[in-house]
Amino acid sequence: MDGLKQGYRLSQAENPKDLPAQFFQVNSHLGRLLQNHVRFPTPSNYFKMILIQSKNLKNVVIALLEKAGSQAEEADTVASHLVRANLCGHDSHGVGMLPLYMKKLGEGLLNPNQKPELLKEDGSILMFEGNRGYGQSVGKQAMEQALELCKTKGLVLMTLRNSYHMGRIGTFGEQSIDAGMVSLHFVNVTDHPPLVAPYRGSDARFATNPACIAMPGTAKQPPILLDMATSRIALGKVRVALNKGEELPADWLIDHRGQPSRDPRVMESHIYHRSGKESPPGALTPAGDYKGYGLALFCELLGGMLSGGFTIQPENERKGGITNNMITFIVDPSRLLEIPAMHHEIEAMVNYVKASPPADPENPILIAGDPERISLREREKDGIPVDDNTWNQILDAGENLGLDRENLLNISGI
Ligand SMILES: NC(=O)c1ccc[n+]([C@@H]2O[C@H](COP(=O)([O-])OP(=O)(O)OC[C@H]3O[C@@H](n4cnc5c(N)ncnc54)[C@H](O)[C@@H]3O)[C@@H](O)[C@H]2O)c1
């Protein structure tokens, strides 16, 4: 296995800055977060990373999805979305989701080959039902229709309810950007026990409810894409830390008694969809205290309630899937101002922001979307690092579907 990289025992590093650069390269995004925020607590084990070229990884994902019943176009859309999430540094929403998707297909909570069902078209409003289809696919198709309508209307409100997990919401923002539109997306998560505590709370009442705002770039300034969980960390990033045996920074988690914890195992029953009887679940904390908490509530009321998918409150049934409901506002900026004026203002504003002298010269000012672009460049060149727990879970899921493990390894090129 040429691509195998040996991990590092974190306890050897008193300070994350003492860790070999390779550690951060193999998981650049989470690595950067940890480097910026943590003096390392006691780590629990070693991890290994496997580097896989994005094209090969996509082919592995396609093989599993097609074997699990997806037609070629859907398999391609879902695989492209997942691999792009990894390329962008969001391993939490990348190929590591696949074993769970395969499990949920088996339970009938995820349905392959769904098209978004148009429930209502009323002026510039489009409402869709996702019928538990792969969110990456029904979401893409719903966005295509909304973007098309926006060309004539200038402003579109699109809702998509009851889609299975939509993955990285930024992908839909990128669809708008590619069409020259500005978009806002608010998403909630239902059918699932809550994961995130309200500000001042001691147990979970929300999921990680993502919000995203996308704006096209100019000749000089790449697009601006704010795409974030409203929790301090996405659950998938806790899964990545759990799979690697890493602890998380203080204040990111609370245990089942509501006490701060650094141990990703407090979320284990959620991550592996266990009953929680042996290890009662803790919760994630909201991003930015009451501000992220306020946004999470509006993801419920906008993305959940107004789409008709409804909220996570317990009167609404929870079958144990991951249902995303999304509300999207799309604006054609050319209806509001001249595009050259917009481009001038974007560049002038970003330059003004970036001209602030960095507090730490080693950490320059970034604009939302920059970390993903940096990761994309690195990972397209070097390959995508997949920790060996995640990789084995993917291979096991393939074997369970009847695929040959050796063949999957051949496809992966490692
Ligand atoms: N489908 C779902 O149910 C669901 C739920 C939660 C999260 N998600 C997805 O998870 C992914 C990860 O979310 P996250 O909150 O962990 O992301 P994150 O914290 O890594 O980044 C959030 C945003 O901040 C920006 N950013 C990061 N560092 C920055 C810096 N130094 N300066 C300026 N901007 C910076 C990023 O470009 C990004 O737009 C997202 O793609 C989100 O859509 C999906």
The ligand as a Gaussian input file, in Angstrom:
#p B3LYP/6-31G(d) Opt

LIG

0 1
 N      -26.514000      18.022000       5.787000
 C      -26.514000      18.318000       7.057000
 O      -27.424000      17.997000       7.783000
 C      -25.348000      19.068000       7.642000
 C      -25.344000      19.371000       9.010000
 C      -24.262000      20.099000       9.524000
 C      -23.204000      20.474000       8.715000
 N      -23.250000      20.143000       7.390000
 C      -22.107000      20.495000       6.525000
 O      -20.911000      20.271000       7.226000
 C      -19.859000      21.026000       6.644000
 C      -18.930000      21.473000       7.700000
 O      -19.502000      22.513000       8.490000
 P      -18.616000      23.217000       9.601000
 O      -19.443000      24.198000      10.329000
 O      -17.896000      22.181000      10.361000
 O      -17.553000      23.984000       8.670000
 P      -16.285000      24.845000       9.122000
 O      -16.382000      25.251000      10.535000
 O      -15.079000      24.105000       8.710000
 O      -16.388000      26.134000       8.183000
 C      -17.503000      26.973000       8.255000
 C      -17.325000      28.149000       7.316000
 O      -16.320000      29.004000       7.832000
 C      -15.369000      29.305000       6.824000
 N      -14.071000      29.430000       7.487000
 C      -13.381000      28.465000       8.125000
 N      -12.244000      28.973000       8.641000
 C      -12.233000      30.298000       8.329000
 C      -11.337000      31.372000       8.590000
 N      -10.209000      31.212000       9.278000
 N      -11.656000      32.589000       8.110000
 C      -12.794000      32.805000       7.407000
 N      -13.672000      31.819000       7.138000
 C      -13.400000      30.591000       7.597000
 C      -15.396000      28.162000       5.855000
 O      -14.992000      28.583000       4.554000
 C      -16.887000      27.794000       5.903000
 O      -17.605000      28.587000       4.993000
 C      -20.570000      22.106000       5.821000
 O      -20.365000      21.783000       4.464000
 C      -22.049000      21.959000       6.183000
 O      -22.936000      22.226000       5.119000
 C      -24.289000      19.464000       6.837000

